[in-house]
Amino acid sequence: MILAIGCNRGQRSTNNSAGTPEVSNNLAGDQTQARGLLDKGKELYRNDQDTEAVQAFMEAIKLDPDLPEAHFRLALGYETLGKQEEAEKEYKKAVETYKKYLAENPDDAEAHYALGQTYAGLSQYSEAIREYREATKRKEDDPDMFYDLGVAHTKLAQYDAAAAAFSKSLELDPDNYRAQDGLDEAKEGVKRIRAGRKHNEDMLKKQQKEEELKKAGASPSPED
């Protein structure tokens, strides 16, 4: 039936090969035409023809309103055109339709990954992490999934988890420069947090020592 994919232009294009339920000839024809328009829109988007891409995605949705990737791609197109309200609306529709699909196909790794990307588009990174983890459980050899998992953890300042995800992405694809950049950033984040914790601990110790000295100074001497 569906599915979905990386947000970067032309970077990743994964189609789910899940079977399509038996439907009437007219509906099946509409779904086939919708997928054709989806592919057309993706090609236009890769070629920076954003307005035309948006139109193709809209036409695909008219033919098949339950095609999640069409909503997801339309949201990306709207974002590129600076139409944030429209983009958010389509991301939410994508969430609804991906959930509907996953209710019947819970083991589809690509669908979990796509739903994670949709949540990321809504800046709902905890939910994105949950779906990315579901995806990586079912597909352990995809560097892009681990990369996006690392990005989501970074957004929440969860740098140790981010570093682990980026490291796994690099293990699977040593030439993934984005994962290397992400790993470097995560390591710097870990250092900053540790330095901040040490500073706070030192300040607390200093404060406690000053309070002890004040108490000692305020106490009456044995001769009083």
VOPAGU-2260 file (C-alpha; in pm, 1 decimal, decimal comma):
REM VOPAGU-2260
SITE   aa  ch    i         X         Y         Z
SITE  MET   A    0       0,0       0,0       0,0
SITE  ILE   A    1     207,0     306,2      94,6
SITE  LEU   A    2     490,6     464,5     214,4
SITE  ALA   A    3     735,2     710,0     318,0
SITE  ILE   A    4    1073,0     852,0     347,5
SITE  GLY   A    5    1358,6    1085,3     429,3
SITE  CYS   A    6    1293,8    1455,1     425,8
SITE  ASN   A    7    1601,7    1565,7     235,6
SITE  ARG   A    8    1551,3    1635,1    -132,7
SITE  GLY   A    9    1645,0    1337,6    -344,8
SITE  GLN   A   10    1830,1    1171,8     -62,4
SITE  ARG   A   11    1619,1     870,9      18,8
SITE  SER   A   12    1324,9     707,5    -151,6
SITE  THR   A   13    1189,5     393,4       8,6
SITE  ASN   A   14     861,4     245,0     -98,7
SITE  ASN   A   15     676,4      -9,8     109,5
SITE  SER   A   16     575,0    -319,6     -80,3
SITE  ALA   A   17     293,4    -415,9     157,0
SITE  GLY   A   18       2,1    -570,9     -26,1
SITE  THR   A   19    -304,8    -369,8    -116,0
SITE  PRO   A   20    -640,0    -514,6      -7,0
SITE  GLU   A   21    -882,4    -622,2    -273,3
SITE  VAL   A   22   -1090,0    -325,5    -381,9
SITE  SER   A   23   -1322,7    -234,4    -662,2
SITE  ASN   A   24   -1171,2    -169,5   -1002,2
SITE  ASN   A   25   -1249,5     202,2    -978,9
SITE  LEU   A   26   -1089,0     238,9    -635,6
SITE  ALA   A   27    -789,1      31,2    -737,0
SITE  GLY   A   28    -749,3     249,2   -1042,3
SITE  ASP   A   29    -766,7     564,2    -832,4
SITE  GLN   A   30    -505,0     427,8    -593,3
SITE  THR   A   31    -274,4     337,4    -879,9
SITE  GLN   A   32    -315,3     682,1   -1031,7
SITE  ALA   A   33    -258,8     841,5    -690,5
SITE  ARG   A   34      72,5     658,4    -649,4
SITE  GLY   A   35     172,8     772,0    -996,0
SITE  LEU   A   36     100,3    1133,1    -901,9
SITE  LEU   A   37     292,2    1084,0    -577,5
SITE  ASP   A   38     598,4     967,3    -770,5
SITE  LYS   A   39     558,2    1259,8   -1010,3
SITE  GLY   A   40     542,4    1503,2    -718,5
SITE  LYS   A   41     854,0    1354,5    -558,4
SITE  GLU   A   42    1046,4    1399,3    -882,3
SITE  LEU   A   43     927,2    1759,8    -914,1
SITE  TYR   A   44    1024,9    1823,9    -551,7
SITE  ARG   A   45    1373,9    1683,9    -610,5
SITE  ASN   A   46    1407,2    1922,8    -903,9
SITE  ASP   A   47    1304,3    2223,6    -691,0
SITE  GLN   A   48     972,3    2259,9    -872,7
SITE  ASP   A   49     792,6    2301,0    -543,0
SITE  THR   A   50     465,3    2458,1    -658,5
SITE  GLU   A   51     415,8    2188,0    -920,9
SITE  ALA   A   52     508,0    1919,4    -666,7
SITE  VAL   A   53     247,6    2047,3    -421,6
SITE  GLN   A   54     -16,0    2035,6    -693,6
SITE  ALA   A   55      72,3    1674,4    -777,0
SITE  PHE   A   56      52,1    1571,4    -410,8
SITE  MET   A   57    -285,9    1742,4    -375,7
SITE  GLU   A   58    -417,5    1556,9    -680,5
SITE  ALA   A   59    -288,3    1228,4    -535,3
SITE  ILE   A   60    -474,2    1291,6    -209,3
SITE  LYS   A   61    -797,0    1366,2    -395,8
SITE  LEU   A   62    -775,2    1022,0    -553,6
SITE  ASP   A   63    -659,8     840,6    -239,7
SITE  PRO   A   64    -714,1    1036,7      85,6
SITE  ASP   A   65    -565,7     748,3     287,4
SITE  LEU   A   66    -225,5     762,0     116,6
SITE  PRO   A   67      -2,1     871,5     408,8
SITE  GLU   A   68     306,9     959,6     211,1
SITE  ALA   A   69     108,8    1200,4      -4,6
SITE  HIS   A   70      10,0    1396,0     308,7
SITE  PHE   A   71     367,7    1380,3     437,3
SITE  ARG   A   72     513,0    1499,9     107,3
SITE  LEU   A   73     251,7    1771,4      76,0
SITE  ALA   A   74     352,7    1896,1     421,3
SITE  LEU   A   75     716,4    1910,9     310,4
SITE  GLY   A   76     613,1    2101,0       0,0
SITE  TYR   A   77     411,6    2351,5     198,5
SITE  GLU   A   78     707,4    2403,7     432,8
SITE  THR   A   79     932,5    2477,6     137,6
SITE  LEU   A   80     680,3    2735,4      16,7
SITE  GLY   A   81     665,2    2893,5     362,4
SITE  LYS   A   82     308,0    2780,9     429,0
SITE  GLN   A   83     351,9    2662,9     786,4
SITE  GLU   A   84     -15,4    2633,7     883,2
SITE  GLU   A   85     -92,7    2420,0     579,1
SITE  ALA   A   86     217,1    2209,8     646,6
SITE  GLU   A   87     114,8    2141,1    1006,8
SITE  LYS   A   88    -233,1    2040,5     892,9
SITE  GLU   A   89     -92,7    1788,9     645,9
SITE  TYR   A   90     157,3    1649,7     896,3
SITE  LYS   A   91    -134,5    1582,1    1131,1
SITE  LYS   A   92    -327,2    1409,7     852,4
SITE  ALA   A   93     -17,8    1202,9     777,0
SITE  VAL   A   94      -2,1    1096,4    1143,5
SITE  GLU   A   95    -366,7     985,5    1128,2
SITE  THR   A   96    -325,3     786,6     807,9
SITE  TYR   A   97       4,6     626,1     910,8
SITE  LYS   A   98    -152,6     517,2    1240,3
SITE  LYS   A   99    -445,1     370,5    1048,5
SITE  TYR   A  100    -207,6     176,9     826,1
SITE  LEU   A  101       7,7      56,6    1118,0
SITE  ALA   A  102    -297,7     -68,7    1304,1
SITE  GLU   A  103    -323,9    -332,0    1032,2
SITE  ASN   A  104      49,3    -360,5     953,6
SITE  PRO   A  105     232,2    -321,0    1288,5
SITE  ASP   A  106     555,0    -483,3    1169,4
SITE  ASP   A  107     617,0    -247,1     878,3
SITE  ALA   A  108     951,1     -84,0     963,0
SITE  GLU   A  109     926,6     178,1     689,5
SITE  ALA   A  110     584,4     287,7     812,2
SITE  HIS   A  111     714,4     334,1    1167,8
SITE  TYR   A  112    1008,3     530,7    1027,4
SITE  ALA   A  113     779,1     748,0     816,9
SITE  LEU   A  114     554,0     815,3    1114,7
SITE  GLY   A  115     861,3     912,7    1312,7
SITE  GLN   A  116     961,1    1161,7    1045,4
SITE  THR   A  117     609,2    1300,1    1047,2
SITE  TYR   A  118     623,4    1354,1    1423,6
SITE  ALA   A  119     961,9    1522,1    1376,7
SITE  GLY   A  120     797,2    1755,4    1126,4
SITE  LEU   A  121     559,7    1853,5    1406,5
SITE  SER   A  122     854,5    1893,5    1648,8
SITE  GLN   A  123     713,4    1608,8    1858,5
SITE  TYR   A  124    1052,2    1448,4    1914,0
SITE  SER   A  125     960,3    1208,8    2195,5
SITE  GLU   A  126     696,5    1053,6    1970,5
SITE  ALA   A  127     944,0    1052,6    1680,8
SITE  ILE   A  128    1197,9     865,1    1892,6
SITE  ARG   A  129     937,7     604,8    1984,2
SITE  GLU   A  130     857,9     537,3    1618,6
SITE  TYR   A  131    1222,6     541,0    1508,7
SITE  ARG   A  132    1296,4     279,7    1773,7
SITE  GLU   A  133    1008,2      66,5    1651,0
SITE  ALA   A  134    1154,6      96,9    1300,8
SITE  THR   A  135    1510,1       2,8    1402,8
SITE  LYS   A  136    1381,8    -300,0    1596,3
SITE  ARG   A  137    1237,7    -431,8    1271,7
SITE  LYS   A  138    1512,9    -313,2    1040,4
SITE  GLU   A  139    1852,2    -310,1    1207,4
SITE  ASP   A  140    2065,8    -235,3     901,5
SITE  ASP   A  141    1932,5     103,9     790,5
SITE  PRO   A  142    2177,7     389,8     860,6
SITE  ASP   A  143    1921,1     661,0     784,3
SITE  MET   A  144    1685,7     535,8    1052,3
SITE  PHE   A  145    1959,8     549,2    1313,7
SITE  TYR   A  146    2068,8     891,0    1188,4
SITE  ASP   A  147    1719,9    1037,2    1229,6
SITE  LEU   A  148    1695,4     871,4    1571,3
SITE  GLY   A  149    2015,5    1053,0    1666,5
SITE  VAL   A  150    1879,4    1384,5    1540,1
SITE  ALA   A  151    1563,0    1345,9    1748,3
SITE  HIS   A  152    1764,4    1267,6    2062,1
SITE  THR   A  153    1982,9    1572,6    1992,5
SITE  LYS   A  154    1674,2    1792,8    1969,6
SITE  LEU   A  155    1588,6    1685,5    2325,7
SITE  ALA   A  156    1949,5    1730,6    2444,5
SITE  GLN   A  157    1973,8    1354,7    2505,3
SITE  TYR   A  158    2330,9    1350,8    2385,7
SITE  ASP   A  159    2441,5    1009,0    2510,7
SITE  ALA   A  160    2153,1     839,5    2329,1
SITE  ALA   A  161    2217,9    1059,0    2024,8
SITE  ALA   A  162    2583,5     958,7    2016,4
SITE  ALA   A  163    2488,1     590,3    2032,5
SITE  ALA   A  164    2245,5     630,6    1741,3
SITE  PHE   A  165    2491,0     825,3    1526,5
SITE  SER   A  166    2763,4     569,5    1601,4
SITE  LYS   A  167    2534,2     290,1    1482,3
SITE  SER   A  168    2456,6     485,8    1166,0
SITE  LEU   A  169    2829,8     523,2    1098,8
SITE  GLU   A  170    2888,1     156,4    1168,9
SITE  LEU   A  171    2638,0      74,6     894,6
SITE  ASP   A  172    2759,2     348,6     660,3
SITE  PRO   A  173    3113,4     473,6     738,4
SITE  ASP   A  174    3086,8     737,9     464,7
SITE  ASN   A  175    2779,1     902,9     616,5
SITE  TYR   A  176    2924,1    1248,6     682,2
SITE  ARG   A  177    2595,4    1370,0     831,9
SITE  ALA   A  178    2615,0    1100,5    1097,9
SITE  GLN   A  179    2975,6    1193,8    1170,5
SITE  ASP   A  180    2878,6    1559,4    1211,1
SITE  GLY   A  181    2590,8    1454,7    1435,0
SITE  LEU   A  182    2819,5    1235,7    1644,2
SITE  ASP   A  183    3069,1    1520,3    1688,3
SITE  GLU   A  184    2788,0    1752,5    1797,4
SITE  ALA   A  185    2651,7    1493,0    2039,4
SITE  LYS   A  186    2994,6    1441,9    2195,7
SITE  GLU   A  187    3028,1    1817,0    2244,2
SITE  GLY   A  188    2685,3    1816,6    2403,1
SITE  VAL   A  189    2791,5    1543,6    2645,2
SITE  LYS   A  190    3097,6    1749,5    2739,5
SITE  ARG   A  191    2887,3    2061,5    2796,5
SITE  ILE   A  192    2643,8    1876,3    3020,2
SITE  ARG   A  193    2922,9    1716,3    3221,1
SITE  ALA   A  194    3099,5    2051,3    3257,2
SITE  GLY   A  195    2772,1    2210,4    3365,9
SITE  ARG   A  196    2711,5    1940,2    3623,0
SITE  LYS   A  197    3064,1    1977,9    3761,7
SITE  HIS   A  198    3021,3    2355,3    3782,0
SITE  ASN   A  199    2692,3    2315,4    3968,8
SITE  GLU   A  200    2847,6    2062,0    4205,6
SITE  ASP   A  201    3143,6    2292,4    4273,5
SITE  MET   A  202    2912,5    2586,0    4338,3
SITE  LEU   A  203    2702,0    2376,8    4574,8
SITE  LYS   A  204    3009,7    2262,8    4767,0
SITE  LYS   A  205    3131,4    2621,9    4789,3
SITE  GLN   A  206    2791,9    2736,3    4916,4
SITE  GLN   A  207    2781,7    2460,1    5176,8
SITE  LYS   A  208    3132,5    2545,8    5294,7
SITE  GLU   A  209    3044,8    2914,8    5327,7
SITE  GLU   A  210    2735,2    2827,4    5529,1
SITE  GLU   A  211    2941,5    2604,5    5759,0
SITE  LEU   A  212    3194,2    2885,4    5814,3
SITE  LYS   A  213    2915,8    3130,9    5894,1
SITE  LYS   A  214    2766,6    2892,0    6145,8
SITE  ALA   A  215    3107,2    2834,4    6300,8
SITE  GLY   A  216    3166,6    3210,7    6324,0
SITE  ALA   A  217    2828,0    3272,5    6477,9
SITE  SER   A  218    2867,8    3006,8    6747,0
SITE  PRO   A  219    2967,1    3136,4    7095,6
SITE  SER   A  220    3319,6    3053,3    7206,5
SITE  PRO   A  221    3364,1    2816,0    7505,1
SITE  GLU   A  222    3485,6    3112,2    7720,2
SITE  ASP   A  223    3160,5    3313,1    7669,4
